[in-house]
Amino acid sequence: MSIIIGGNTIDGTTVTPDGSIYKRTLRRVTADMIDSYEIPNSTLVYSQNDSNGFYTIKAYHNSGGCGNPAESGVWVKIKTSIPWSRVVCDFTVKGSAACWGFNGNGFGSFTDPSGNLQSYSTASGDIIFGPDAINAFENTAYTIKASACDNDANNFMRFNTTVDRTFTMFSRRNNLSNLAGPLHGRSCNSTGVDSYTIISNIFII
């Protein structure tokens, strides 16, 4: 079976980040595989399976302050009884933020700010599928990175704030014994129903 990740068709048993081939089966994450979630300073909209059977979560960001404890975000924790070492998912974000991080890399007032994921490193196989993003990293004016805290012109979370911005990210788990999963945190950001995060289309390997 083939799947599409970030607009790329990938065989269901092979993922090839930066030239490395992992002969493993991609497993779709469903609601029964979720241990829990954290949504600090945020309001849950839904946490459920979507029409395609994937787990998805959406939350509004309620706090716009800078720094802890005002930071907000969404962290999905996959059950520790399920073995996996890598995760791929879609992030859809709306609203502005000067400071932000995806799959760890800072911000959000979580009990584990990393989400128990390793720091973003393309040399180690992590990927942000920039060319296939929508209203985000496909624009070469924005630097492809997992976190930022500035008002620079290459910070994509400062622009196109009234539309959905979507991209796919591939990350490595850190401690295989502890809860882990996709995460997005914000600081110095807009708030309310037009400032939200959706995490969807999660696969584990």
C-alpha positions, 0 to 999 in steps of 0.5 A, spaced: 500 500 500 502 507 498 500 513 502 501 520 501 505 524 506 506 531 504 504 530 497 509 525 496 507 518 495 511 513 499 510 505 499 507 503 506 513 499 508 519 504 506 520 511 508 526 515 505 528 521 509 535 524 506 537 518 503 536 513 508 531 507 507 527 504 513 524 498 512 518 498 517 511 498 516 507 505 517 502 505 522 496 509 522 494 512 529 487 512 531 484 514 538 484 508 541 492 509 541 492 515 545 494 515 552 492 522 553 493 530 551 496 536 554 493 543 552 496 548 556 492 555 556 488 552 550 481 550 549 479 543 546 475 543 540 475 536 538 479 529 540 477 524 535 478 519 529 476 523 523 472 520 517 478 517 514 480 513 521 486 517 523 486 520 530 486 528 530 485 534 535 484 541 535 485 546 540 484 554 541 490 558 544 487 562 549 493 565 552 497 570 548 503 572 553 510 571 552 514 566 556 511 561 562 506 560 564 503 564 559 505 559 553 499 555 550 499 549 545 497 541 544 501 535 545 498 528 543 501 522 547 501 515 544 501 509 549 507 507 551 505 499 550 505 501 542 512 500 540 515 506 535 521 510 534 519 515 529 512 519 527 510 523 521 504 528 522 500 534 519 500 540 523 495 546 521 495 552 524 492 559 524 493 565 528 500 569 529 506 567 534 513 570 534 515 564 538 513 557 537 516 550 536 513 544 533 515 537 535 518 539 541 524 545 540 521 549 545 514 553 548 508 551 550 508 550 558 508 542 557 510 537 562 515 535 557 517 541 553 520 536 548 514 532 547 519 526 548 522 527 541 529 529 539 531 536 537 530 537 529 536 535 525 535 533 518 542 530 518 539 525 523 533 524 518 528 529 521 524 532 515 519 538 514 516 537 507 517 544 505 515 544 498 509 541 499 506 545 505 500 550 504 501 557 506 507 556 510 514 553 508 513 552 500 514 560 500 522 560 500 521 567 504 520 563 510 526 559 513 524 551 514 526 550 521 522 547 527 522 553 532 523 560 532 522 566 537 523 573 533 520 578 529 524 576 523 521 576 515 523 569 515 518 567 521 512 564 517 508 564 523 508 572 523 504 572 516 498 569 513 495 569 519 488 569 517 488 562 513 490 555 515 497 554 514 499 546 513 505 542 513 508 535 514 513 533 519 517 527 520 521 526 527 524 521 532 522 519 538 527 520 544 526 515 550 522 509 548 519 508 555 516 514 556 510 517 553 511 521 546 508 524 540 507 530 536 507 537 539 506 544 538 507 550 542 506 558 542 508 564 546 507 571 544 501 569 540 494 571 538 488 568 541 481 566 540 477 562 535 481 564 530 488 562 533 488 554 533 492 548 532 490 541 528 494 535 529 492 530 524 494 524 519 499 521 524 503 515 522 508 511 527 514 507 525 
